[in-house]
Amino acid sequence: MIIILSTLLVLINSLAQILLKLGAMRSRESKAILSINIPILIGYFLFLVTTVLSVYLLKVIPLKNFTLIIALNYIVTLLFSYIILKEKLSRQKFLASFMIIVGVIVFNL
């Protein structure tokens, strides 16, 4: 159950970030000072869900494990941005992801 909730936390958090970016790109088109659209609203709602999931997970797993789960958000968000937003993956992004993975492994030792 903990593994499923942890996976959901990472996936939902990354999806929320992608939705906020999609909403921001739509906002640019409307030229309004403050623009709230469906992707932005859903993104913020998903952040609320991840906050509740985070609080629950912090109660049932050690903080050390929780920080490892949160570190995976960067990599999943990078993959989602490549798949959904069609962003290019640069050498810097690969290097940064590799450093995150190494950091997670070293921190877990």
Long-range contacts (C-beta under 8 A, 24 or more apart in sequence): 2-57, 2-60, 2-61, 5-53, 5-56, 5-57, 6-57, 6-61, 6-69, 8-53, 9-50, 9-53, 9-54, 9-57, 9-69, 10-69, 10-70, 10-72, 10-73, 10-76, 11-76, 12-46, 12-49, 12-50, 12-53, 13-46, 13-47, 13-50, 13-73, 13-76, 13-77, 14-73, 14-76, 14-77, 14-79, 14-80, 15-46, 15-80, 16-42, 16-43, 16-44, 16-46, 16-47, 16-50, 17-43, 17-77, 17-80, 18-43, 18-77, 18-80, 18-81, 18-84, 18-85, 19-43, 19-46, 20-44, 21-81, 21-85, 22-84, 22-85, 64-107, 64-108, 67-107, 68-104, 68-107, 68-108, 71-100, 71-103, 71-104, 71-107, 72-100, 72-104, 74-100, 75-100, 75-101
